[in-house]
Amino acid sequence: MMQTITEWTRRTTSSFGGSRPPAGDTEFPQTVVSEPDKPGDLVYRLKRWPELPTAMRTAEVLRLLSLLSSRPLRRSWILERTRLGEEHLEMLTKRLSAQGALDIFDPALLPTRAFALNARR
């Protein structure tokens, strides 16, 4: 019985191993920013889960809130990659801000990368 199990595991392991990519191919590619910052493009980050009326608890809004709870997102990114229109996004961000559940950043007001690098020296 043990010999049968041993042979089976040897065959199974080798068949799985052949389908795996070599170790060098699994490295993540370098992250590259493809487009420059758009002037006036705000960045949103969720501080805490908000209370929403039933009409606003749609799948699209809940997905967006889930993303915002894990990382900050640009307004342009939200408009490009979700089904929310500008009016709905504006209404949602005003409601979240009024509840104190949303941080809003203006990248234009943040120090530039060159300034930050010079400040470290």
Summary of the structure (lengths in Angstrom):
residues: 121
radius of gyration: 23.6
end to end distance: 67.9
largest distance: 70.9
contacts: 237
relative contact order: 0.14
helix: 56%
strand: 8%
